[in-house]
Amino acid sequence: MSTNLVIYLPSRPTECFQLSSESLKVLGFNSEDLLYKHYCSPEDQCRGSYPCFKSDIFNHVVSKLYNVNLEKFYLLINGKLTDKKEHNKNLNLNHRSTPKDLINVTVLYKLLGGKGGFGKILKTQSNKKRQSNNLDSCRNLQGQRIRTVRLSDQMNKWKESESVREKLGDDVYKLPKKDKPSENIKPEKFCDPKYVETVKKEVSKVKETVLRGFDRKLEKESQDFKLCEELESKRSTLIDSCSNIYDL
């Protein structure tokens, strides 16, 4: 009797492998080193059989069968995670020991992880984004862009209005002509004596203010002229006195 390994692989069909000393020799392993090294945790009830639930033999077999690096996957043995640092019990096992009948082995590949913090970066950038209600670049359920659909609707409406305008003609949009005044009607004359008197008074006031302004300007110019004459006389007297002093 041999131990059957039911190996569950991701994205591949489940396979069965008979684990025995002969099959291990075919794979190139030393059966004594793998089968008779017993790894077992203290809480497990060991039956003194091979292979043990927590042995490294499963990792080596999966790595050899599917050509996968030992550091790139981990195993679940009957639903339990294997650990190489388990408590080691060296039991005297040999080829006469009773093998276990069926063991479920689930292969799980390791995923490469980053340094983290990407979610935080996205949250900080979400506040800086400009929120826009412009959906012209989006597409509808038919795959057409909303901008092209909107422009086509506007063009159709314009064509409809243009056809209606052509049917009605240009006379519809012309302004109505004004009626010419008849020659028999005489224009009325506006005659209000009070209004005429007020207009005359205002006109006379305007004339008076203009004349007063001219008079003030003339008075100022005459005063300036008198000052100029006085200065000229003083200058001439000073020149005469200087000439008398120096006998010029």
PyMOL commands that set and color helices and strands:
alter all, ss='L'
color gray80, all
select helices_A, chain A and resi 21-27+31-35+57-66+70-72+118-128+146-168+171-173+193-245
alter helices_A, ss='H'
color red, helices_A
select strands_A, chain A and resi 3-8+15-19+73-77+80-81+102-109
alter strands_A, ss='S'
color yellow, strands_A
deselect
rebuild
show_as cartoon
